[in-house]
């Protein structure tokens, strides 16, 4: 089971995960998966061969697929994570450690940036991630390979429709993959899956809607996001001051 299991998982969460994983096993055997992998690897080799670049990694399902595609494609470029403290998801490190142990050829880097803390103790996250990526661009250049997918948001769908897989400075090799295909790839290659995708209240929260995101942010809390965080990450939110992080 590639899922990273933690003490936060309830028994019914793991039952729901195993049921979903049985579908991943079926998807992973479809001939189209081999075609998708081959096309993505070809795109990665072409983009990386055209000049210096890096690949982004966040600990989520899409970026973990991307990291493994680098290995599959035989491409050696920096795999870079922007770590935003203190709102970083605490379990990303678990995924990182398993991924690098299984694939030590990955050239992994981290850039850590801190949110601004006001005089009242409240953490302000606005601009923190952008500051981190400015530092990444300074170190590794602007050309990068991304795990963004059209299915993840309206903005990403527009990006894919305008540019397709490749823009002047960005490659999105899995941009048109479905969530089912992403999970099938993770299953097929026994890649570590962040625990959050099984924090589902027995499947009440569909795993395709769950995100490995910073904790306690005020935006993106629709569709029960805040309630989900309070269910599974209450201790972390309390450490932030009852989720008093302003974005």
SERO-4910 file (N, C-alpha, C, O; in steps of 0.05 Angstrom, whole numbers):
BEGIN
 pado doro    nc1    nc2    nc3   cac1   cac2   cac3    cc1    cc2    cc3    oc1    oc2    oc3
  Unk    A     17    -24      0      0      0      0     18     25      0     32     30     20
  Unk    A     17     41    -21     34     65    -22     26     87     -4     42    105      2
  Unk    A      1     86      7     -8    107     25      9    109     50     15     88     62
  Unk    A     18    133     57     32    137     82     12    138    104     -4    157    106
  Unk    A     12    118    121     -9    116    142      1    130    168     24    126    176
  Unk    A    -17    145    180    -10    159    205    -31    154    226    -51    141    221
  Unk    A    -26    164    250    -45    160    272    -71    177    268    -90    173    282
  Unk    A    -71    195    249    -95    211    243   -116    194    228   -140    200    230
  Unk    A   -107    174    214   -127    158    200   -145    143    219   -135    131    238
  Unk    A   -171    143    213   -189    127    228   -193    101    213   -188    100    189
  Unk    A   -202     79    226   -205     54    212   -223     56    187   -217     44    167
  Unk    A   -245     72    189   -262     74    166   -249     90    143   -257     87    120
  Unk    A   -230    107    150   -215    121    129   -199    101    112   -198    102     88
  Unk    A   -186     82    126   -169     63    112   -186     43     96   -177     33     75
  Unk    A   -209     36    106   -227     19     91   -235     33     65   -235     21     43
  Unk    A   -243     58     67   -250     73     43   -227     75     24   -230     74     -1
  Unk    A   -203     79     35   -179     81     17   -174     55      2   -169     55    -22
  Unk    A   -176     33     16   -172      7      3   -192      2    -19   -186    -10    -39
  Unk    A   -217     11    -14   -237      8    -35   -230     25    -60   -232     16    -82
  Unk    A   -221     49    -55   -212     66    -77   -188     55    -91   -185     57   -116
  Unk    A   -170     44    -76   -145     32    -87   -151      9   -105   -136      3   -124
  Unk    A   -172     -6   -100   -180    -28   -117   -187    -18   -145   -182    -32   -165
  Unk    A   -198      6   -146   -203     19   -172   -177     28   -185   -174     27   -210
  Unk    A   -159     38   -169   -133     46   -180   -119     23   -193   -106     26   -214
  Unk    A   -122     -1   -181   -109    -25   -193   -120    -31   -221   -105    -38   -239
  Unk    A   -146    -27   -224   -158    -32   -250   -149    -11   -270   -142    -18   -293
  Unk    A   -149     15   -262   -140     36   -280   -111     32   -288   -104     38   -311
  Unk    A    -95     23   -269    -66     21   -275    -60      0   -296    -38      1   -308
  Unk    A    -78    -18   -302    -73    -39   -322    -83    -31   -350    -80    -46   -369
  Unk    A    -96     -8   -352   -106      1   -378    -83      8   -397    -64     21   -388
  Unk    A    -84      0   -422    -63      7   -441    -57     36   -443    -34     44   -449
  Unk    A    -77     53   -438    -73     82   -441    -53     93   -421    -41    113   -426
  Unk    A    -49     79   -398    -30     88   -379     -1     88   -390     14    106   -385
  Unk    A      5     67   -404     32     65   -417     36     87   -437     57     99   -440
  Unk    A     14     93   -452     16    114   -473     20    141   -459     37    157   -469
  Unk    A      5    147   -438      8    172   -423     37    175   -412     49    196   -414
  Unk    A     47    154   -400     74    155   -389     95    160   -410    112    177   -407
  Unk    A     93    146   -433    112    150   -454    112    178   -465    133    190   -471
  Unk    A     87    189   -469     85    216   -480     96    236   -460    110    255   -468
  Unk    A     91    233   -434    100    252   -414    131    251   -413    144    272   -410
  Unk    A    142    227   -414    171    224   -413    184    238   -437    205    251   -435
  Unk    A    172    234   -460    182    247   -485    182    277   -482    201    291   -490
  Unk    A    160    288   -472    158    317   -468    179    327   -448    191    348   -453
  Unk    A    183    312   -427    203    320   -407    231    320   -418    247    339   -414
  Unk    A    238    300   -433    265    298   -445    269    322   -465    291    333   -466
  Unk    A    249    328   -480    251    350   -500    255    376   -486    272    392   -493
  Unk    A    238    382   -465    240    407   -451    266    410   -437    279    431   -438
  Unk    A    274    389   -422    299    390   -407    323    392   -425    343    405   -418
  Unk    A    321    380   -449    343    381   -468    347    408   -481    368    414   -493
  Unk    A    327    426   -478    328    452   -491    341    473   -474    346    496   -483
  Unk    A    348    466   -449    361    486   -432    357    480   -402    342    463   -395
  Unk    A    371    495   -386    369    491   -357    340    495   -347    326    513   -356
  Unk    A    332    478   -328    305    480   -317    304    464   -291    323    450   -284
  Unk    A    282    467   -277    277    452   -252    249    442   -253    233    450   -269
  Unk    A    243    424   -234    215    413   -231    206    420   -203    221    418   -184
  Unk    A    180    427   -201    169    434   -175    157    410   -161    146    392   -174
  Unk    A    160    409   -134    149    388   -118    136    399    -93    148    416    -80
  Unk    A    112    390    -86     98    400    -63     91    378    -43     83    384    -20
  Unk    A     94    353    -50     85    331    -33     58    320    -40     50    299    -30
  Unk    A     44    334    -58     18    324    -67     20    303    -89     42    296    -98
  Unk    A     -3    292    -96     -3    269   -115      9    277   -142     24    261   -154
  Unk    A      2    300   -153     10    307   -180     40    312   -181     53    302   -200
  Unk    A     51    326   -161     80    331   -162     96    306   -156    119    304   -165
  Unk    A     85    287   -142     99    262   -137     99    245   -163    120    232   -169
  Unk    A     78    245   -178     78    233   -204     99    246   -222    115    232   -235
  Unk    A    100    272   -221    120    287   -237    149    279   -229    165    275   -247
  Unk    A    154    277   -203    181    270   -194    189    243   -205    211    239   -214
  Unk    A    170    224   -205    177    197   -215    180    197   -245    196    182   -256
  Unk    A    165    213   -259    168    215   -288    196    225   -295    207    217   -316
  Unk    A    208    242   -279    236    250   -283    254    226   -283    272    223   -299
  Unk    A    249    208   -263    265    184   -261    261    166   -285    280    156   -297
  Unk    A    236    163   -292    229    145   -314    240    156   -341    248    140   -358
  Unk    A    241    182   -343    251    195   -368    282    196   -368    294    202   -389
  Unk    A    295    190   -346    324    190   -344    335    218   -345    357    223   -354
  Unk    A    320    238   -334    328    266   -335    337    274   -307    324    269   -287
  Unk    A    360    286   -305    371    295   -280    370    326   -279    388    340   -289
  Unk    A    349    336   -265    346    365   -261    338    369   -232    328    350   -220
  Unk    A    342    393   -222    333    398   -194    303    394   -190    287    403   -206
  Unk    A    297    380   -168    269    377   -159    266    395   -135    279    390   -114
  Unk    A    250    416   -137    251    438   -117    224    441   -102    203    441   -115
  Unk    A    226    442    -76    202    447    -59    205    474    -46    226    480    -34
  Unk    A    184    490    -46    183    515    -31    169    508     -5    145    501     -5
  Unk    A    183    512     17    172    504     43    164    530     58    181    546     64
  Unk    A    138    533     63    128    558     77    122    551    106    105    535    112
  Unk    A    136    564    123    132    560    152    118    584    165    123    606    156
  Unk    A    102    579    185     96    554    199     71    540    189     59    524    204
  Unk    A     62    546    165     36    536    155     40    511    138     20    500    127
  Unk    A     64    501    136     70    477    120     55    453    130     54    449    155
  Unk    A     44    437    113     32    412    121     53    394    134     74    389    122
  Unk    A     49    384    159     69    370    174     77    343    162     97    332    170
  Unk    A     61    332    144     66    305    135     80    304    107     85    282     97
  Unk    A     85    327     95     99    327     70    127    314     73    136    300     55
  Unk    A    140    319     96    166    307    100    166    277     99    185    264     90
  Unk    A    144    265    109    141    235    108    142    225     79    155    205     73
  Unk    A    127    239     62    126    232     34    154    236     21    164    219      6
  Unk    A    166    259     27    193    265     17    213    243     23    228    234      6
  Unk    A    213    235     49    233    215     57    229    189     43    249    176     35
  Unk    A    204    180     39    199    155     26    206    157     -4    217    138    -16
  Unk    A    200    179    -16    205    183    -44    235    183    -50    244    169    -68
  Unk    A    251    197    -34    279    199    -38    293    172    -31    314    166    -43
  Unk    A    283    158    -12    295    132     -5    291    112    -28    309     97    -35
  Unk    A    267    113    -41    262     95    -63    276    104    -89    282     88   -106
  Unk    A    280    131    -92    292    141   -116    314    161   -109    311    185   -112
  Unk    A    337    151   -100    358    169    -91    372    185   -113    387    203   -107
  Unk    A    366    179   -138    377    194   -160    364    222   -163    375    239   -177
  Unk    A    342    226   -150    329    252   -152    346    274   -139    356    270   -117
  Unk    A    350    296   -153    366    318   -143    348    338   -128    338    357   -139
  Unk    A    343    332   -102    323    346    -87    334    371    -73    356    370    -62
  Unk    A    319    393    -74    326    418    -61    302    429    -46    279    425    -54
  Unk    A    307    444    -24    285    458    -10    293    487     -7    316    494     -1
  Unk    A    273    504    -11    276    533     -5    255    540     16    231    537     12
  Unk    A    264    548     40    247    554     62    242    584     65    261    599     66
  Unk    A    217    591     67    209    619     72    189    619     95    174    601     99
  Unk    A    190    641    110    172    644    133    151    665    128    156    686    117
  Unk    A    127    659    137    105    679    137    113    701    156    129    698    174
  Unk    A    100    724    152    105    747    170     86    745    194     62    741    191
  Unk    A     98    749    217     81    749    242     77    777    252     96    792    257
  Unk    A     52    784    255     45    811    265     51    814    295     56    794    309
  Unk    A     48    838    305     53    844    333     33    829    351     38    824    374
  Unk    A      9    823    339    -11    808    354     -7    778    354    -23    763    364
  Unk    A     15    769    341     21    740    340      9    726    316     14    702    312
  Unk    A     -7    740    300    -21    728    278     -1    725    255     15    743    249
  Unk    A     -2    702    241     16    697    218      2    706    193    -21    700    188
  Unk    A     17    721    177      7    732    152     21    718    128     45    720    125
  Unk    A      6    703    112     18    687     91     19    700     64     32    690     46
  Unk    A      6    723     61      5    736     35     33    741     24     50    753     38
  Unk    A     38    732      0     63    737    -14     86    718     -6    107    719    -19
  Unk    A     82    701     14    103    683     23    112    663      1    135    660     -5
  Unk    A     92    650    -11     99    630    -32    112    644    -55    131    633    -67
  Unk    A    101    667    -63    113    682    -85    142    689    -79    159    688    -97
  Unk    A    148    697    -54    175    703    -47    193    679    -49    216    680    -57
  Unk    A    182    656    -41    197    631    -44    204    624    -72    227    616    -78
  Unk    A    185    628    -91    190    622   -119    209    642   -132    223    635   -151
  Unk    A    209    666   -122    229    686   -132    257    676   -126    275    679   -142
  Unk    A    260    665   -102    286    654    -94    293    629   -111    316    625   -119
  Unk    A    273    612   -116    277    589   -133    286    598   -161    305    586   -172
  Unk    A    273    618   -172    280    628   -199    308    639   -199    323    637   -218
  Unk    A    316    652   -177    343    663   -175    364    641   -176    385    643   -188
  Unk    A    358    619   -162    377    597   -160    377    579   -185    398    570   -194
  Unk    A    353    573   -196    351    553   -216    341    562   -243    339    547   -262
  Unk    A    334    588   -245    324    599   -270    293    597   -271    281    587   -253
  Unk    A    282    609   -292    253    611   -294    240    586   -308    217    581   -303
  Unk    A    255    572   -325    243    550   -339    238    527   -319    257    519   -304
  Unk    A    214    516   -319    208    495   -300    187    476   -310    171    482   -328
  Unk    A    187    452   -299    167    432   -305    148    430   -281    156    428   -258
  Unk    A    122    431   -287    102    433   -266     83    409   -267     78    397   -288
  Unk    A     72    403   -244     52    382   -242     23    392   -244      5    378   -236
  Unk    A     19    416   -254     -8    427   -255    -25    410   -275    -15    400   -295
  Unk    A    -51    408   -268    -70    394   -285    -95    410   -290   -104    425   -271
  Unk    A   -106    409   -313   -130    424   -320   -153    418   -301   -169    435   -295
  Unk    A   -155    393   -292   -178    385   -276   -177    396   -248   -197    394   -233
  Unk    A   -155    409   -240   -152    418   -212   -166    445   -207   -175    450   -185
  Unk    A   -169    461   -228   -182    487   -223   -189    500   -250   -179    492   -271
  Unk    A   -206    520   -249   -214    534   -273   -190    549   -285   -187    550   -310
  Unk    A   -173    561   -268   -150    576   -278   -130    557   -292   -119    564   -313
  Unk    A   -127    534   -281   -109    515   -294   -120    504   -320   -105    498   -339
  Unk    A   -146    501   -321   -159    492   -346   -155    513   -368   -149    507   -391
  Unk    A   -158    539   -361   -153    560   -380   -124    560   -389   -118    563   -413
  Unk    A   -105    556   -370    -77    555   -377    -71    533   -397    -57    537   -417
  Unk    A    -83    509   -393    -79    487   -411    -91    493   -439    -80    485   -459
  Unk    A   -114    505   -439   -128    511   -464   -112    532   -480   -111    532   -505
  Unk    A   -100    551   -466    -85    572   -480    -58    562   -490    -51    567   -513
  Unk    A    -43    548   -472    -16    541   -479    -12    511   -486      7    504   -500
  Unk    A    -31    494   -478    -26    466   -482     -5    456   -462     -2    468   -440
  Unk    A      9    435   -469     28    423   -450     52    442   -445     62    443   -423
  Unk    A     60    457   -465     85    473   -463     80    502   -469     69    509   -490
  Unk    A     90    519   -451     91    548   -456    120    556   -458    137    539   -456
  Unk    A    126    582   -463    155    589   -466    173    580   -443    196    573   -448
  Unk    A    163    581   -418    180    575   -395    170    552   -378    182    546   -358
  Unk    A    148    540   -386    136    519   -369    127    495   -385    117    497   -407
  Unk    A    132    471   -373    121    446   -384    102    434   -364    109    432   -341
  Unk    A     79    426   -374     59    413   -356     53    385   -368     32    382   -381
  Unk    A     71    366   -365     69    340   -379     44    323   -371     37    306   -386
  Unk    A     32    329   -347      8    314   -340    -16    332   -339    -36    326   -326
  Unk    A    -14    354   -354    -35    374   -353    -63    365   -360    -83    375   -351
  Unk    A    -64    344   -378    -90    334   -387    -98    308   -373   -118    296   -381
  Unk    A    -82    299   -354    -88    274   -340   -112    278   -322   -116    300   -311
  Unk    A   -127    257   -318   -150    258   -299   -139    250   -271   -117    239   -268
  Unk    A   -155    255   -251   -148    247   -224   -146    217   -222   -128    207   -208
  Unk    A   -163    202   -236   -162    173   -236   -135    163   -247   -124    144   -238
  Unk    A   -126    177   -268   -100    169   -280    -77    175   -262    -58    159   -261
  Unk    A    -78    197   -247    -57    203   -228    -55    183   -206    -34    173   -200
  Unk    A    -78    176   -194    -78    156   -173    -69    128   -184    -56    113   -170
  Unk    A    -77    122   -209    -69     97   -221    -39     96   -225    -27     75   -221
  Unk    A    -27    119   -232      2    119   -236     16    115   -209     35    100   -207
  Unk    A      6    128   -188     18    124   -162     16     95   -153     36     84   -142
  Unk    A     -6     83   -159    -10     54   -152      9     37   -169     22     19   -158
  Unk    A     10     42   -194     25     26   -213     55     25   -206     68      5   -209
  Unk    A     65     48   -196     94     50   -190     99     49   -160    122     54   -152
  Unk    A     79     44   -144     82     41   -115     95     66   -103    114     63    -87
  Unk    A     86     89   -111     97    114   -101     83    122    -75     60    116    -71
  Unk    A     97    137    -58     85    145    -32     63    165    -37     65    184    -53
  Unk    A     40    161    -23     17    179    -26     13    194      1     13    181     22
  Unk    A     11    220     -1      7    236     24    -17    226     39    -38    220     27
  Unk    A    -15    224     66    -37    214     83    -63    229     79    -85    217     82
  Unk    A    -62    255     72    -86    272     70   -107    261     50   -131    265     54
  Unk    A    -98    247     30   -116    237     10   -134    214     21   -154    207      8
  Unk    A   -128    204     44   -145    184     57   -159    196     82   -173    181     95
  Unk    A   -155    221     88   -170    234    109   -197    242     98   -202    265     93
  Unk    A   -214    222     95   -239    227     79   -265    223     95   -286    224     83
  Unk    A   -263    218    121   -287    211    136   -302    189    122   -326    192    115
  Unk    A   -288    167    118   -299    143    105   -309    148     77   -328    135     67
  Unk    A   -296    166     63   -303    171     35   -323    194     32   -331    200      9
  Unk    A   -331    207     54   -350    230     52   -337    253     37   -351    267     22
  Unk    A   -311    257     40   -296    276     24   -282    261      1   -263    246      7
  Unk    A   -290    265    -24   -277    251    -46   -248    259    -47   -240    282    -44
  Unk    A   -230    239    -51   -202    244    -50   -193    263    -73   -172    277    -70
  Unk    A   -207    264    -95   -200    282   -117   -205    311   -108   -194    329   -121
  Unk    A   -220    316    -87   -226    343    -78   -207    351    -55   -206    375    -48
  Unk    A   -192    332    -45   -174    338    -23   -147    349    -33   -138    341    -55
  Unk    A   -135    367    -18   -110    380    -27    -89    378     -5    -95    380     19
  Unk    A    -64    375    -14    -42    378      5    -34    408      4    -19    416    -13
  Unk    A    -45    423     22    -42    452     21    -32    462     48    -31    447     68
  Unk    A    -24    488     49    -17    500     74    -41    500     93    -63    502     84
  Unk    A    -35    499    119    -57    497    138    -64    525    149    -48    543    152
  Unk    A    -90    528    154   -100    551    168   -105    576    150   -110    597    161
  Unk    A   -102    573    124   -106    597    107   -136    604    105   -153    587    108
  Unk    A   -141    630    101   -168    639    100   -181    636     72   -206    634     70
  Unk    A   -165    635     51   -176    630     25   -177    600     19   -163    585     31
  Unk    A   -194    592      0   -196    564     -7   -209    547     14   -204    523     15
  Unk    A   -226    559     31   -238    544     52   -267    534     45   -281    523     62
  Unk    A   -275    539     20   -302    530     12   -303    500     10   -282    486     12
  Unk    A   -327    489      7   -331    460      4   -322    445     29   -314    422     27
  Unk    A   -323    458     52   -317    444     77   -287    442     83   -280    426    101
  Unk    A   -270    458     70   -241    456     75   -234    462    104   -218    447    116
  Unk    A   -246    483    115   -239    489    143   -248    467    162   -234    460    181
  Unk    A   -272    456    157   -282    435    174   -264    410    172   -259    396    192
  Unk    A   -254    405    148   -236    382    144   -210    386    159   -200    368    172
  Unk    A   -199    411    158   -175    416    173   -179    413    203   -162    402    217
  Unk    A   -201    422    213   -207    420    241   -210    391    250   -204    384    273
  Unk    A   -220    374    232   -224    346    238   -197    332    240   -193    315    258
  Unk    A   -179    337    222   -154    322    220   -129    337    230   -109    324    236
  Unk    A   -130    363    230   -106    378    238   -112    399    260   -100    420    260
  Unk    A   -130    392    277   -138    412    298   -114    421    315   -111    444    321
  Unk    A    -96    403    322    -74    410    339    -56    430    325    -46    449    338
  Unk    A    -51    427    299    -34    445    284    -48    473    282    -35    493    284
  Unk    A    -74    473    278    -89    498    276    -88    513    303    -85    537    303
  Unk    A    -90    498    324    -90    511    351    -62    523    356    -60    544    369
  Unk    A    -41    509    346    -14    520    349    -10    546    334      6    563    341
  Unk    A    -26    549    312    -24    574    297    -42    596    309    -43    618    299
  Unk    A    -56    589    330    -74    609    343   -102    606    332   -114    626    322
  Unk    A   -113    582    333   -141    576    323   -144    585    294   -163    598    286
  Unk    A   -124    577    278   -124    583    249   -124    612    242   -134    620    221
  Unk    A   -111    628    259   -110    657    254    -87    663    234    -68    677    241
  Unk    A    -89    653    210    -70    659    189    -85    675    168   -104    665    157
  Unk    A    -76    699    162    -89    717    143    -75    716    116    -50    717    115
  Unk    A    -91    713     95    -79    712     68    -90    734     52    -82    737     28
***
